[in-house]
Amino acid sequence: MNRGSYLILNNERLADGVFEIVLEAPEIAARAVPGQFVNLYLPGGAMLLPRPLGIADVSPPRTVTLVYAVVGAGTERLSQLPAGRRICAMGPLGNGFLAKIRFTRLLLIGGGMGAAPLRFAARRFREPVHSELYIEAFLGFAAEPWGLASFGAACDHVHVASDTQGAAAFHGTVVDLLEKRGRFCSSPGAGGTLALACGPMPMLKAAAAWCEARGIPLRVSLEARMGCGYGACASCTCETTAAQRKKICTDGPCFDAEEILW
Amino acid sequence: MVSKRLPIDVDICGVHWKNRVTTASGTFAVQKRSRFYDPSQLGCITTKGVSPEPWPGNAQPRVAETYGGMLNAIGLENPGVDSYLEGDLPQLKRRGAVVMANIVGHAAEEYCAVAEKLAGSAVDLLELNISCPNVKEGGIAFGTDAKTAAALTARVKRAAGEKPVIVKLSPNVTDITEIADAVVDAGADGLSLINTLIGMRIDLKTGEPILANKTGGLSGPAIHPVAVRMVYEVRRKLPRVPIIGMGGVMTGADAYELLLAGADAIAVGTAALADPLAPVRVAAELEAYLSKNE
């Protein structure tokens, strides 16, 4: 893991209240895997705690892309930092999706900002070594969708649920979307399929139940309010089937869905 | 600049620290491999509060940022003393660290049970936590009344055998010197101060407290002047007791200020959550201050 001051190459609005920041961070870019996150530290000293953001893309050998929603004073300040400035960052942090099973079909299930790490996963799994892989994304947005072009480029199919789009759009939850539009998943014998999900806890819980009912292994990336993001403060622990509670920042953020006590 | 002639290293209750910097409890991650620095680089590593049995801690959210600081209400989540004796402690000792174990309990018997188990261990010092504001029983309930604090100190001292017992004091009292005096009378070998100040933040959208526990402990640079004042007051009342000063130390200058106030050593806490390397950076900066004044 690296901590340092990195050049902001771009920091622009993607959708209403959603921004994308691109850092020139070769050390982080070289080591990042999908599902990991980066801590950003705001300048000034009044806001001390890091903003842990899932890695939305990496372009080796130099750049790391993070997507964030403006939800408070810290992310508001972050959205105002112009390209050309430097920002302190630490990463990559956390374990990543790291699926150990063999799969030929990849199901990406994302809600809101949870789409960010899935975007990196889609791109990375689309690389030549995985070219036979069939990738289908199911994305739910409570507000304006974002990043669909990147998903479109990396996935065989992209399905979107959004309550703010017109009558033609799918209205409902991302799990409703899976149920209605999932092509291969509802067929018997979904073997060889792996699902990755990231988003708010209720969405993940519903996705876990949906996948379990169909025998599809699922890796989830948990969102949590973190203190340090590197395992020191115990702010973000969760209860799992293991005897000890686990730290989302260092034991996760990605877990097998069956490890989590929903 | 006012000079204070102090060596870089220090003896705290008979235990040699190579420098005057430790970690504040609950802010250091013990790992199999050192990701950030070797723990033997600091005078001492103070580990997170340990209880006789595993504690799950409080509901989430457990942290909230504040201007120049943060609130936490972790609730002393820890895997229990047996896990500590098998895991964190031997790992730190193998790497040559001086270790102070912060100990917690819901009742005097629980504090004593932890102290008894640690009495025969490789731990160097015990830090008796009577000041955590985030647990309903124990913690601060022992630290805000002089008689209760003294009685607990005396019992834990007996349970701890040869291990020096440092009592960590709460700033959430009218007169911290009264508690300091009482625990030293009861046998405390040293004092740590200050723990966090009780605070609250409210979510403007919901009108509800941000923390699930409603209140939490305020730490970070915002509380540094309170720490300086309290160390100063306790030092005036108790000229000889070893004092570890803590509260919002971000830099070597902050650390040096606490030494000028009367502390013998200092702890770095919240700064380490913002930068894992803060404790070793503060140690290097403090060394520069002390060398300048030799």
Contacts between the chains, C-beta under 8 A, distances in Angstrom:
chain1	res1	chain2	res2	distance
A	1	B	35	6.4
A	3	B	275	7.3
A	3	B	276	7.3
A	3	B	277	7.4
A	41	B	274	6.6
A	41	B	275	7.8
A	45	B	68	7.1
A	45	B	221	7.4
A	45	B	250	8.0
A	46	B	67	5.3
A	46	B	68	5.6
A	47	B	65	6.0
A	47	B	67	7.9
A	48	B	65	7.0
A	48	B	68	7.3
A	48	B	69	7.0
A	48	B	70	6.4
A	48	B	220	5.9
A	48	B	221	7.8
A	48	B	270	6.7
A	48	B	271	8.0
A	48	B	273	7.4
A	48	B	274	4.5
A	49	B	63	7.2
A	49	B	65	5.0
A	49	B	70	5.9
A	49	B	273	6.8
A	49	B	274	6.5
A	50	B	274	7.0
A	74	B	65	7.1
A	90	B	276	7.9
A	224	B	60	7.3
A	225	B	60	6.5
A	225	B	61	4.6
A	225	B	62	7.4
A	225	B	63	6.2
A	226	B	63	7.6
A	227	B	62	7.5
A	227	B	63	4.4
A	227	B	70	7.2
A	227	B	72	6.7
A	227	B	273	5.4
A	228	B	27	7.9
A	228	B	29	7.9
A	228	B	272	7.7
A	228	B	273	4.0
A	228	B	274	7.7
A	228	B	276	7.6
A	230	B	29	6.4
A	230	B	35	7.6
A	230	B	276	6.0
A	231	B	29	4.1
A	231	B	31	7.2
A	232	B	26	7.9
A	232	B	27	5.5
A	232	B	28	6.0
A	232	B	29	4.1
A	232	B	272	6.5
A	232	B	273	6.1
A	232	B	276	7.2
A	233	B	26	6.7
A	233	B	27	6.5
A	233	B	63	7.1
A	233	B	72	7.0
A	233	B	74	6.9
A	233	B	273	5.4
A	234	B	26	7.2
A	234	B	48	7.3
A	234	B	57	6.7
A	234	B	62	7.8
A	234	B	74	5.2
A	234	B	77	5.0
A	234	B	78	8.0
A	235	B	60	7.6
A	235	B	61	7.9
A	235	B	62	4.7
A	235	B	63	4.5
A	235	B	72	6.9
A	235	B	74	6.4
A	236	B	60	7.4
A	236	B	62	7.8
A	237	B	57	6.8
A	237	B	77	6.1
A	239	B	56	7.5
A	244	B	54	7.2
A	244	B	79	5.3
A	244	B	83	7.6
A	245	B	56	6.4
A	245	B	57	7.7
A	245	B	77	6.6
A	250	B	29	7.5
